[in-house]
Amino acid sequence: MSTKRTKAKCVITRRRFLEDSMRAASVPISMSIGTGIACAPPAWSGQKEAAGPATRPVDHRIIVGVVQQAREPELGANRDKIVRFIAQAKTRGCRLVIFPEDALGCPVGTSNEDIEKAVDVIRDAARSNDVYVIFCAPFAIPGFAPDRRGHCLRVIGPDGQLLLRFNKLICNLPPSDPRRAPGVFHVDGIPCCAMICADRWLRGFEELPVTLGAKILIDCSANARKEWIPEFAWYLPVTRALRNNVFSIFCNMGEHPKGMDEARHGHSAIVRPDGTFAAAADDAGDQMLVAALDLSQAQGTEAQRRHNHPVFKPYWDLGKRILQGEKANITLPTPYSSPSVEITIAAAQMACSSDVRANLERMARLISEAAGNHADVIVFPELAVTGAVANDITRANAGVLRDSLAQIQMLAKKHGITVVFGMPHIEGAKRRNSAFVVGPDGSLLTRYDQMVVDRSVNAAGFEEGSDAGAMWFKVKGVPAVVTIGSDARWNEIGELAAVRGAQLLFNLSYDQNTSDAATLLRTQFWVQLASFYTFSATVNAADPRDLARPSVTANGGSSLWLDFEGHKKKPLDDIEVFSQYSACRIASAGRREEILYAKRAMPKQNMYFQRFVSRRYPHLESWYHLGARVICGDI
């Protein structure tokens, strides 16, 4: 057992990850493809619905082309490149062609009239090739400096008509802009939604359209090279697909072969609803991914589960109604605040035994060590007391679990430390996968029952929890939440907790899948959960193979995260993996048992909602306010 911070490690290469993913059964290409049905634009947009071509039967497959364009300096060059790629996509059977953010780029000072002339050429190309085209372009804003341009996304139908136009919210906007998410549009009757780069951080763009039936989520970006983090890889499009079980398309700008644009990272991808790749690119510009999407795979199963959970259903239902035009007036509960204190977290990546007594002895040693290193809180894995073997879990009766809790309470009081750990809880005939939090005085601060039970590995028969308020507690007066395992997949839990004022976030895990792909995926969910202005610990069980009676396999990889400054953060010396647009990884563990430590001075308040969401997204403020209420804890 060691106490350390490890150096950064990339758990899997891009090539190997793609090879594993591509082994999934490919979707056969169907050439029997229908024609377009355009939805009515939102009432606020001021657009008129395009008549569109005659309706034909909707097919369950569509071939899409995703163009990883290298942007040229001049408007005409970009226009002509878009037209060429549209023609190439047609020859490859594509019905929908997608281009990245700022595909129709142009020099500062280019007039809106000239931009619209180029748009007309692209509309003609869509019509002559009988395809849908999605692309982005800048526009000058009257009264603004020439370099303070806006960006808009346009959807062109196969008849050349404009089906949808909306402006990027996290950008310069004219005062008249309604600052609303566009909702759903249709391609051959297939409900889709699109977002422009940073707008993907706004859940109304990224996921509310799924409540209206969207089956394809499209992210058009111009991400710089510094935004590609190998340790996290395609964490945004992959987790988006899995959280919703729909297709997730990431169309990014590629590297210019002659260096005539800012360095871009490329890595465009078409991700299936199960998280595997239908196609993915490297960083090179001017390439096109082509894939046939079988829409029968996009069942939205996980999205429906999230939307219908008894805790979150009112939240999702209100968001859907607001997206459809309803107005709401719900106030934000007063966010929690923190005293001016420093917090030291000890992430105890413990190897678990099938023997409860052995686990308690190991926990006692780790608690003593963490207290000796002046930790304020020590965080253990999910099911740390029993291990994760189903028979061991069911064999631990209420008396054994009650006695285990009592021992840990004595240890917490003896060492004056807050202890967070996983253990089953039995209430009548129901068994739940729970997290217990014991304060430094030995009192039980809370018991939280996992709300997102992973049904695929639920041999122990855990019931889902339904009390979000139970995840809350305080460490030295700092508001904190605890989550368990698969809760991390629903990152709205972390976001809504941040809106309510959480500044510490913990996820306890016992992931039995130790493959490289599963290890990366766990990290990808963790980094998103931790990316809401919190100081976080995500703790997985260590490899138990050296124990006398090992529990099920695990491979560690626990991590400590920091995201206090949001997207304005700067590199720090004690950060293992810096990421400007997500949480930074302070430290991570290997496979073996060890404790990770990190100390941070706590801000007075979590400003995520005020800085990042509220001012950009006023029409959905009530949605977030309700979310903060449904996840509220009385602490």
C-alpha positions as CSV (number, residue, x, y, z in Angstrom):
1,M,0.0,0.0,0.0
2,S,1.4,3.4,-1.0
3,T,0.5,7.0,-0.6
4,K,1.3,9.1,-3.6
5,R,0.3,11.1,-6.6
6,T,1.0,9.3,-9.8
7,K,2.1,10.8,-13.1
8,A,-0.3,11.1,-16.0
9,K,-1.1,8.0,-17.9
10,C,-3.0,7.3,-21.1
11,V,-4.9,4.1,-20.5
12,I,-5.5,3.2,-24.2
13,T,-4.2,4.4,-27.5
14,R,-6.6,6.1,-30.0
15,R,-5.9,3.4,-32.6
16,R,-6.5,0.5,-30.2
17,F,-9.6,2.1,-28.8
18,L,-11.1,2.5,-32.3
19,E,-10.1,-1.0,-33.4
20,D,-12.0,-2.4,-30.4
21,S,-15.0,-0.2,-31.1
22,M,-15.1,-0.9,-34.8
23,R,-15.4,-4.7,-34.1
24,A,-19.1,-4.0,-33.4
25,A,-21.3,-5.2,-36.2
26,S,-21.4,-2.7,-39.0
27,V,-24.6,-1.3,-40.3
28,P,-25.4,-2.3,-43.8
29,I,-25.9,0.5,-46.2
30,S,-29.4,0.9,-47.6
31,M,-29.9,2.8,-50.8
32,S,-33.7,3.0,-50.3
33,I,-33.7,6.4,-48.7
34,G,-36.7,8.6,-48.4
35,T,-37.2,12.4,-48.9
36,G,-37.4,15.2,-46.5
37,I,-40.0,16.3,-44.0
38,A,-39.2,19.7,-42.4
39,C,-40.6,20.6,-39.0
40,A,-42.1,24.0,-38.3
41,P,-39.4,26.3,-36.9
42,P,-40.0,27.5,-33.3
43,A,-42.4,30.4,-33.1
44,W,-39.7,32.7,-31.7
45,S,-37.4,32.2,-34.7
46,G,-39.5,34.4,-37.0
47,Q,-38.9,31.9,-39.8
48,K,-41.5,30.4,-42.1
49,E,-41.7,26.7,-42.6
50,A,-40.2,25.6,-45.9
51,A,-42.6,23.8,-48.2
52,G,-40.0,21.1,-48.9
53,P,-40.2,18.3,-51.4
54,A,-43.0,15.8,-51.7
55,T,-43.1,13.4,-48.7
56,R,-42.0,9.8,-49.2
57,P,-42.1,7.0,-46.7
58,V,-39.7,7.4,-43.9
59,D,-36.8,4.9,-43.9
60,H,-35.1,3.6,-40.8
61,R,-31.6,4.1,-42.3
62,I,-29.8,7.2,-43.4
63,I,-26.3,7.7,-44.8
64,V,-24.5,10.7,-43.4
65,G,-21.3,12.4,-44.4
66,V,-19.3,14.2,-41.8
67,V,-16.7,16.6,-43.3
68,Q,-13.7,17.4,-41.2
69,Q,-12.9,20.5,-43.1
70,A,-9.7,22.5,-43.1
71,R,-10.7,26.1,-43.1
72,E,-9.3,28.4,-45.7
73,P,-8.6,32.1,-45.2
74,E,-11.0,33.4,-47.8
75,L,-14.8,33.1,-48.1
76,G,-14.8,32.0,-51.7
77,A,-12.3,29.1,-51.0
78,N,-14.4,27.8,-48.2
79,R,-17.6,28.1,-50.2
80,D,-16.1,26.2,-53.1
81,K,-14.7,23.5,-50.7
82,I,-18.2,23.0,-49.2
83,V,-19.7,22.6,-52.6
84,R,-17.1,20.1,-53.7
85,F,-17.7,18.0,-50.5
86,I,-21.4,18.1,-51.1
87,A,-20.9,16.6,-54.6
88,Q,-18.5,14.0,-53.2
89,A,-21.0,13.1,-50.5
90,K,-23.7,12.6,-53.1
91,T,-21.5,10.1,-55.0
92,R,-21.0,8.1,-51.8
93,G,-24.7,7.8,-51.2
94,C,-25.1,10.4,-48.5
95,R,-28.4,12.0,-47.7
96,L,-27.1,14.3,-45.0
97,V,-23.8,16.2,-45.1
98,I,-22.5,17.9,-42.0
99,F,-19.8,20.6,-41.8
100,P,-18.0,22.0,-38.8
101,E,-18.4,25.4,-37.0
102,D,-17.3,28.3,-39.1
103,A,-17.1,26.1,-42.3
104,L,-18.0,29.2,-44.3
105,G,-15.2,31.2,-42.7
106,C,-14.2,34.6,-44.0
107,P,-11.9,37.5,-43.1
108,V,-13.0,40.0,-40.5
109,G,-14.9,42.8,-42.3
110,T,-16.6,40.6,-44.8
111,S,-20.1,41.9,-45.3
112,N,-23.3,39.9,-44.5
113,E,-24.3,40.5,-48.1
114,D,-21.3,38.6,-49.4
115,I,-21.8,35.8,-46.8
116,E,-25.4,35.4,-47.9
117,K,-24.4,35.2,-51.5
118,A,-22.1,32.3,-50.6
119,V,-24.9,30.7,-48.7
120,D,-27.1,30.9,-51.8
121,V,-24.4,28.9,-53.7
122,I,-24.5,26.2,-51.0
123,R,-28.3,26.1,-51.1
124,D,-28.0,25.5,-54.9
125,A,-25.5,22.7,-54.3
126,A,-27.9,21.1,-51.8
127,R,-30.7,21.3,-54.3
128,S,-28.8,20.0,-57.3
129,N,-27.4,17.1,-55.3
130,D,-30.7,16.4,-53.5
131,V,-29.2,16.3,-50.0
132,Y,-29.6,17.9,-46.6
133,V,-26.7,20.2,-45.6
134,I,-25.8,21.5,-42.1
135,F,-23.1,24.1,-42.0
136,C,-22.1,27.1,-39.9
137,A,-21.0,30.7,-40.9
138,P,-20.1,33.9,-39.1
139,F,-22.1,37.1,-39.4
140,A,-21.5,40.8,-38.7
141,I,-23.6,42.3,-35.9
142,P,-24.7,45.9,-36.5
143,G,-23.2,48.2,-33.8
144,F,-20.5,45.7,-32.8
145,A,-16.8,46.0,-33.6
146,P,-16.0,44.0,-36.9
147,D,-14.1,41.3,-35.0
148,R,-17.0,40.7,-32.6
149,R,-19.0,38.5,-35.0
150,G,-21.7,36.1,-34.3
151,H,-21.9,32.5,-35.5
152,C,-25.0,30.7,-36.8
153,L,-25.9,27.2,-37.9
154,R,-28.1,26.5,-40.9
155,V,-30.0,23.4,-42.0
156,I,-30.7,23.3,-45.8
157,G,-33.2,20.9,-47.2
158,P,-32.7,18.9,-50.4
159,D,-34.9,21.5,-52.2
160,G,-32.4,24.2,-51.2
161,Q,-34.8,25.8,-48.7
162,L,-33.7,27.0,-45.3
163,L,-35.2,24.7,-42.7
164,L,-33.6,26.1,-39.6
165,R,-31.2,28.9,-38.6
166,F,-30.1,29.7,-35.1
167,N,-27.3,31.6,-33.5
168,K,-24.6,30.2,-31.2
169,L,-25.4,31.3,-27.6
170,I,-22.0,31.2,-26.1
171,C,-20.8,33.8,-28.5
172,N,-21.4,37.4,-29.5
173,L,-25.2,38.0,-30.0
174,P,-27.3,40.9,-31.1
175,P,-29.5,42.3,-28.4
176,S,-32.6,41.1,-30.2
177,D,-31.5,37.4,-30.1
178,P,-34.1,35.3,-28.1
179,R,-31.3,33.1,-26.6
180,R,-33.3,30.0,-27.0
181,A,-32.3,26.4,-27.9
182,P,-33.7,25.5,-31.3
183,G,-35.3,22.2,-30.4
184,V,-35.8,19.5,-33.1
185,F,-35.7,19.5,-36.9
186,H,-36.3,16.6,-39.2
187,V,-34.2,15.0,-41.9
188,D,-36.3,12.5,-44.0
189,G,-38.7,12.4,-41.0
190,I,-35.9,11.6,-38.6
191,P,-35.9,14.0,-35.6
192,C,-32.5,15.6,-35.1
193,C,-30.9,18.4,-33.1
194,A,-27.8,20.4,-33.6
195,M,-25.5,22.6,-31.5
196,I,-22.5,24.8,-32.2
197,C,-19.4,23.9,-30.2
198,A,-19.6,25.5,-26.7
199,D,-23.4,25.4,-26.7
200,R,-23.0,21.7,-26.0
201,W,-22.4,22.7,-22.4
202,L,-26.0,23.9,-22.2
203,R,-28.2,20.9,-21.5
204,G,-31.2,22.5,-23.4
205,F,-29.1,22.2,-26.6
206,E,-27.5,18.9,-25.8
207,E,-30.2,16.7,-24.3
208,L,-33.6,18.4,-24.0
209,P,-34.3,17.7,-27.7
210,V,-34.2,14.0,-26.9
211,T,-37.4,14.5,-24.8
212,L,-39.0,15.5,-28.1
213,G,-37.8,12.4,-29.9
214,A,-34.4,13.4,-31.4
215,K,-32.5,10.4,-32.6
216,I,-29.4,12.1,-33.9
217,L,-27.4,14.7,-31.9
218,I,-25.0,16.8,-34.0
219,D,-22.2,18.9,-32.5
220,C,-20.5,21.2,-35.1
221,S,-17.3,22.5,-33.6
222,A,-14.0,24.2,-34.4
223,N,-12.0,22.9,-31.4
224,A,-8.4,24.0,-31.1
225,R,-5.7,21.4,-30.8
226,K,-5.3,22.2,-27.1
227,E,-8.9,21.0,-26.5
228,W,-8.0,17.3,-27.4
229,I,-7.1,15.6,-24.2
230,P,-5.8,12.1,-24.9
231,E,-6.6,10.8,-21.4
232,F,-10.2,11.7,-22.0
233,A,-10.4,11.2,-25.8
234,W,-13.9,11.4,-27.2
235,Y,-15.5,11.9,-23.8
236,L,-18.2,14.3,-25.0
237,P,-19.8,12.4,-28.0
238,V,-19.4,9.0,-26.4
239,T,-21.0,9.8,-23.1
240,R,-23.7,11.8,-24.9
241,A,-24.6,8.7,-27.0
242,L,-24.7,6.5,-23.9
243,R,-26.7,8.8,-21.7
244,N,-29.4,9.0,-24.3
245,N,-29.0,5.8,-26.4
246,V,-29.2,7.8,-29.6
247,F,-26.6,8.6,-32.4
248,S,-24.0,11.3,-31.5
249,I,-22.1,13.0,-34.2
250,F,-19.1,15.2,-33.6
251,C,-18.0,17.3,-36.6
252,N,-14.9,19.2,-35.9
253,M,-12.5,21.4,-37.9
254,G,-9.4,19.6,-39.0
255,E,-5.7,20.6,-39.2
256,H,-4.9,22.6,-42.3
257,P,-2.2,20.8,-44.4
258,K,-0.4,24.1,-45.0
259,G,-0.9,25.6,-41.5
260,M,-3.2,28.4,-42.9
261,D,-5.5,28.3,-39.9
262,E,-5.3,28.0,-36.1
263,A,-4.2,24.5,-35.1
264,R,-7.3,22.2,-34.8
265,H,-7.5,18.7,-33.4
266,G,-10.0,17.1,-35.7
267,H,-11.2,13.7,-34.3
268,S,-14.6,14.0,-35.8
269,A,-16.7,10.9,-35.0
270,I,-20.0,9.2,-35.6
271,V,-20.9,7.3,-32.4
272,R,-23.7,4.7,-32.2
273,P,-26.3,4.6,-29.4
274,D,-24.3,1.9,-27.6
275,G,-21.1,4.1,-27.5
276,T,-19.2,2.3,-30.3
277,F,-17.8,4.1,-33.3
278,A,-19.4,3.9,-36.7
279,A,-16.5,6.1,-38.0
280,A,-13.8,8.3,-36.5
281,A,-11.1,10.5,-37.8
282,D,-7.6,11.6,-36.8
283,D,-6.5,15.2,-36.9
284,A,-6.1,15.8,-40.6
285,G,-8.3,18.3,-42.4
286,D,-10.3,17.8,-45.5
287,Q,-11.5,14.3,-45.0
288,M,-15.0,12.9,-44.8
289,L,-16.5,10.2,-42.7
290,V,-19.4,8.3,-44.2
291,A,-21.6,5.9,-42.3
292,A,-25.1,4.3,-42.6
293,L,-27.1,4.9,-39.4
294,D,-29.7,2.3,-38.5
295,L,-32.3,4.4,-36.7
296,S,-33.9,1.4,-35.2
297,Q,-30.9,1.3,-32.8
298,A,-31.7,4.8,-31.5
299,Q,-34.3,3.8,-29.0
300,G,-33.5,6.4,-26.4
301,T,-33.7,3.8,-23.6
302,E,-31.4,5.5,-21.1
303,A,-32.9,8.9,-21.9
304,Q,-36.3,7.6,-21.1
305,R,-35.1,6.0,-17.9
306,R,-33.5,9.3,-16.8
307,H,-36.6,11.3,-17.8
308,N,-39.0,9.0,-16.0
309,H,-37.0,8.6,-12.7
310,P,-39.4,9.7,-9.9
311,V,-36.8,12.3,-8.6
312,F,-36.1,13.9,-12.0
313,K,-39.3,13.5,-14.0
314,P,-40.7,16.9,-12.9
315,Y,-37.5,18.5,-14.0
316,W,-37.4,16.9,-17.4
317,D,-41.1,17.5,-18.0
318,L,-40.8,21.2,-17.4
319,G,-37.8,21.5,-19.7
320,K,-39.7,19.8,-22.5
321,R,-42.6,22.2,-22.0
322,I,-40.4,25.2,-22.0
323,L,-38.7,24.1,-25.1
324,Q,-42.1,23.8,-26.7
325,G,-42.9,27.4,-25.7
326,E,-44.4,27.3,-22.2
327,K,-43.3,30.0,-19.8
328,A,-42.5,29.2,-16.2
329,N,-41.6,31.2,-13.1
330,I,-39.8,29.2,-10.5
331,T,-37.4,30.8,-8.1
332,L,-34.0,29.5,-7.3
333,P,-33.6,28.3,-3.7
334,T,-30.8,30.2,-1.9
335,P,-27.6,28.4,-2.9
336,Y,-25.5,27.0,-0.1
337,S,-22.3,28.8,0.7
338,S,-19.0,27.8,2.4
339,P,-16.8,29.2,5.1
340,S,-13.3,30.3,4.3
341,V,-11.6,26.9,4.9
342,E,-9.2,24.5,3.2
343,I,-10.3,21.0,2.6
344,T,-7.9,18.0,2.2
345,I,-9.4,14.9,0.5
346,A,-8.0,11.5,0.9
347,A,-9.2,9.1,-1.9
348,A,-8.7,5.6,-0.4
349,Q,-8.5,3.2,-3.3
350,M,-8.9,0.1,-1.2
351,A,-8.7,-3.6,-2.3
352,C,-11.8,-5.4,-1.1
353,S,-12.1,-8.8,0.4
354,S,-15.0,-11.2,0.6
355,D,-14.4,-11.1,4.4
356,V,-16.2,-8.2,6.1
357,R,-13.9,-8.3,9.1
358,A,-10.8,-8.1,6.9
359,N,-12.3,-5.1,5.1
360,L,-13.0,-3.3,8.4
361,E,-9.4,-3.9,9.5
362,R,-8.1,-2.5,6.2
363,M,-10.4,0.5,6.5
364,A,-9.2,1.2,10.0
365,R,-5.5,1.3,8.9
366,L,-6.4,3.6,6.0
367,I,-8.4,5.9,8.2
368,S,-5.6,6.2,10.7
369,E,-3.1,6.9,7.9
370,A,-5.4,9.6,6.3
371,A,-5.9,11.3,9.7
372,G,-2.1,11.2,10.2
373,N,-1.8,13.1,6.9
374,H,-4.3,15.7,8.1
375,A,-7.1,14.8,5.7
376,D,-10.5,16.2,6.5
377,V,-12.4,13.5,4.7
378,I,-11.5,10.0,3.5
379,V,-13.5,8.5,0.7
380,F,-13.7,4.7,0.2
381,P,-15.1,2.7,-2.8
382,E,-18.6,1.5,-3.4
383,L,-19.4,-1.7,-1.3
384,A,-16.1,-1.3,0.6
385,V,-17.4,-3.2,3.6
386,T,-18.7,-6.3,1.9
387,G,-17.0,-6.4,-1.5
388,A,-19.0,-6.7,-4.7
389,V,-19.6,-10.5,-4.9
390,A,-23.4,-11.0,-5.0
391,N,-23.3,-13.9,-2.5
392,D,-21.2,-11.8,-0.1
393,I,-23.6,-8.9,-0.3
394,T,-26.7,-11.0,0.4
395,R,-24.9,-13.0,3.2
396,A,-24.3,-9.8,5.1
397,N,-27.4,-9.4,7.2
398,A,-28.8,-6.3,8.9
399,G,-26.9,-7.1,12.2
400,V,-23.5,-7.5,10.4
401,L,-24.1,-4.2,8.6
402,R,-25.2,-2.4,11.7
403,D,-22.2,-3.5,13.6
404,S,-19.9,-2.5,10.8
405,L,-21.4,1.0,10.8
406,A,-20.8,1.2,14.6
407,Q,-17.1,0.3,14.2
408,I,-16.6,2.9,11.5
409,Q,-18.3,5.5,13.6
410,M,-15.9,4.8,16.5
411,L,-13.0,5.1,14.1
412,A,-14.2,8.4,12.7
413,K,-14.6,9.8,16.2
414,K,-11.2,8.5,17.4
415,H,-9.4,10.1,14.5
416,G,-11.6,13.2,14.0
417,I,-12.2,12.7,10.3
418,T,-15.2,12.5,8.0
419,V,-15.5,9.0,6.5
420,V,-17.5,8.3,3.3
421,F,-17.9,4.6,2.4
422,G,-20.1,2.2,0.5
423,M,-22.1,-0.6,2.1
424,P,-25.4,-2.3,1.5
425,H,-28.4,-1.2,3.5
426,I,-31.3,-3.5,4.4
427,E,-34.8,-2.1,5.1
428,G,-37.5,-4.7,5.5
429,A,-37.3,-6.9,2.4
430,K,-35.4,-4.3,0.3
431,R,-31.7,-4.1,-0.1
432,R,-30.1,-0.9,-1.4
433,N,-26.6,0.0,-2.6
434,S,-25.8,2.8,-0.2
435,A,-23.2,5.4,0.7
436,F,-22.7,6.2,4.4
437,V,-21.2,9.4,5.7
438,V,-19.9,9.5,9.2
439,G,-18.8,12.9,10.7
440,P,-15.7,13.5,12.7
441,D,-17.7,13.3,15.9
442,G,-18.9,9.8,15.0
443,S,-22.4,10.8,14.1
444,L,-24.1,9.4,11.0
445,L,-24.4,12.5,8.7
446,T,-26.4,10.8,6.0
447,R,-27.1,7.5,4.2
448,Y,-27.7,7.9,0.5
449,D,-29.2,5.0,-1.6
450,Q,-28.0,4.8,-5.2
451,M,-30.5,6.2,-7.6
452,V,-29.1,4.8,-10.9
453,V,-28.7,1.1,-10.2
454,D,-26.8,-0.7,-13.0
455,R,-29.3,-3.4,-13.9
456,S,-26.8,-5.4,-16.0
457,V,-24.7,-6.3,-12.9
458,N,-27.4,-6.2,-10.3
459,A,-27.2,-9.8,-9.1
460,A,-27.5,-8.6,-5.5
461,G,-31.0,-7.4,-6.3
462,F,-30.5,-3.7,-5.2
463,E,-33.6,-1.5,-5.3
464,E,-33.2,2.0,-6.7
465,G,-33.2,4.9,-4.3
466,S,-35.5,7.9,-4.6
467,D,-34.2,10.5,-2.1
468,A,-31.8,12.9,-3.8
469,G,-31.7,15.0,-0.6
470,A,-29.9,12.2,1.2
471,M,-26.8,12.7,-0.9
472,W,-26.0,16.0,0.9
473,F,-23.8,16.6,3.9
474,K,-21.1,19.1,4.9
475,V,-17.3,18.8,5.5
476,K,-16.1,21.6,7.8
477,G,-19.2,23.6,6.7
478,V,-18.6,23.0,3.0
479,P,-21.7,21.6,1.1
480,A,-21.0,18.2,-0.4
481,V,-22.8,15.4,-2.3
482,V,-22.0,11.7,-2.6
483,T,-23.0,9.5,-5.6
484,I,-22.5,5.9,-6.3
485,G,-21.2,4.0,-9.4
486,S,-23.6,4.4,-12.3
487,D,-25.0,7.7,-10.9
488,A,-22.0,9.2,-12.7
489,R,-23.6,8.4,-16.0
490,W,-26.4,10.9,-15.2
491,N,-24.2,14.0,-15.0
492,E,-27.3,16.2,-14.5
493,I,-26.9,15.1,-10.9
494,G,-23.6,16.9,-10.7
495,E,-24.9,19.9,-12.5
496,L,-28.0,20.4,-10.5
497,A,-26.1,19.9,-7.2
498,A,-23.7,22.7,-8.4
499,V,-26.7,25.0,-9.1
500,R,-27.9,24.3,-5.5
501,G,-24.4,25.1,-4.2
502,A,-22.4,21.8,-3.8
503,Q,-18.6,22.4,-3.8
504,L,-17.4,18.9,-2.9
505,L,-18.5,15.9,-5.0
506,F,-17.7,12.3,-4.4
507,N,-18.4,9.2,-6.5
508,L,-17.9,5.7,-5.0
509,S,-17.3,3.0,-7.6
510,Y,-16.7,-0.7,-7.8
511,D,-16.3,-1.3,-11.5
512,Q,-15.9,-5.0,-12.3
513,N,-15.1,-4.3,-16.0
514,T,-11.3,-3.9,-16.2
515,S,-10.9,-3.7,-20.0
516,D,-9.0,-0.8,-21.4
517,A,-12.2,0.5,-23.1
518,A,-14.2,0.3,-19.9
519,T,-11.4,2.0,-17.9
520,L,-11.4,4.9,-20.4
521,L,-15.2,5.1,-20.4
522,R,-15.3,5.3,-16.6
523,T,-12.9,8.2,-16.8
524,Q,-15.0,9.9,-19.4
525,F,-18.1,9.8,-17.2
526,W,-16.1,10.9,-14.2
527,V,-14.6,14.0,-15.9
528,Q,-18.1,15.2,-16.9
529,L,-19.5,14.6,-13.5
530,A,-16.7,16.6,-12.0
531,S,-17.0,19.6,-14.4
532,F,-19.4,21.8,-12.6
533,Y,-17.1,24.0,-10.5
534,T,-16.4,21.4,-7.8
535,F,-13.5,19.8,-6.0
536,S,-14.1,16.1,-6.5
537,A,-13.0,12.6,-5.8
538,T,-14.0,9.5,-7.8
539,V,-12.9,6.4,-6.0
540,N,-12.8,2.9,-7.5
541,A,-11.9,-0.3,-5.8
542,A,-8.3,-1.5,-6.2
543,D,-7.2,-4.8,-7.7
544,P,-7.9,-7.4,-4.9
545,R,-5.9,-10.3,-6.4
546,D,-3.2,-10.3,-3.6
547,L,-5.8,-10.7,-0.8
548,A,-6.4,-14.0,0.9
549,R,-10.1,-13.9,0.0
550,P,-10.4,-11.4,-2.9
551,S,-13.7,-9.9,-3.9
552,V,-14.5,-9.5,-7.6
553,T,-11.9,-8.0,-9.9
554,A,-11.3,-4.2,-10.1
555,N,-8.5,-2.1,-11.5
556,G,-8.5,1.2,-9.5
557,G,-7.8,4.3,-11.5
558,S,-9.3,6.6,-8.8
559,S,-8.9,10.3,-9.4
560,L,-9.1,13.7,-7.8
561,W,-10.5,16.6,-9.8
562,L,-10.7,20.4,-9.8
563,D,-13.0,22.7,-11.7
564,F,-13.3,25.8,-9.6
565,E,-12.6,28.3,-12.4
566,G,-14.7,26.7,-15.1
567,H,-13.5,27.5,-18.6
568,K,-11.2,30.3,-17.3
569,K,-8.8,28.1,-15.5
570,K,-5.1,28.2,-16.0
571,P,-2.4,25.4,-15.7
572,L,-1.2,24.8,-12.2
573,D,2.0,23.0,-11.1
574,D,0.2,20.3,-9.1
575,I,-2.3,19.3,-11.9
576,E,-1.7,15.9,-13.6
577,V,-3.9,16.5,-16.6
578,F,-4.9,20.1,-17.5
579,S,-8.1,20.6,-19.5
580,Q,-9.4,24.1,-20.0
581,Y,-12.9,23.1,-20.9
582,S,-13.5,20.3,-18.4
583,A,-12.4,19.4,-14.9
584,C,-8.6,19.1,-14.5
585,R,-7.3,15.8,-13.0
586,I,-5.2,16.6,-10.0
587,A,-4.0,13.0,-9.5
588,S,-4.9,9.5,-10.4
589,A,-4.1,6.0,-9.1
590,G,-2.8,2.8,-10.7
591,R,-4.4,-0.6,-10.1
592,R,-3.1,-1.3,-6.6
593,E,-4.3,0.0,-3.2
594,E,-3.2,3.5,-2.4
595,I,-4.4,6.8,-1.0
596,L,-4.4,10.0,-3.1
597,Y,-4.4,13.4,-1.4
598,A,-5.2,16.9,-2.5
599,K,-5.8,20.2,-0.6
600,R,-7.7,23.2,-1.8
601,A,-9.0,26.5,-0.4
602,M,-12.8,26.6,-0.9
603,P,-14.5,29.5,-2.6
604,K,-17.4,31.1,-0.8
605,Q,-19.9,29.8,-3.3
606,N,-20.2,27.6,-6.4
607,M,-20.7,30.1,-9.2
608,Y,-21.3,27.7,-12.0
609,F,-24.9,28.6,-12.6
610,Q,-24.4,32.4,-12.3
611,R,-21.3,32.6,-14.4
612,F,-21.9,30.0,-17.1
613,V,-25.6,29.3,-17.5
614,S,-28.0,32.0,-16.2
615,R,-26.8,35.0,-18.3
616,R,-26.6,33.0,-21.5
617,Y,-29.8,31.0,-21.1
618,P,-32.5,33.2,-19.4
619,H,-35.5,31.3,-20.9
620,L,-34.5,28.1,-19.2
621,E,-33.6,29.6,-15.8
622,S,-36.8,28.2,-14.2
623,W,-35.8,24.7,-15.5
624,Y,-32.5,24.9,-13.6
625,H,-34.3,26.4,-10.6
626,L,-36.6,23.5,-10.4
627,G,-33.7,21.1,-10.9
628,A,-32.0,22.7,-7.9
629,R,-35.2,22.1,-5.9
630,V,-35.7,18.4,-6.8
631,I,-32.1,17.6,-5.8
632,C,-32.2,19.8,-2.7
633,G,-30.9,18.6,0.6
634,D,-31.6,20.1,4.0
635,I,-28.1,20.6,5.4
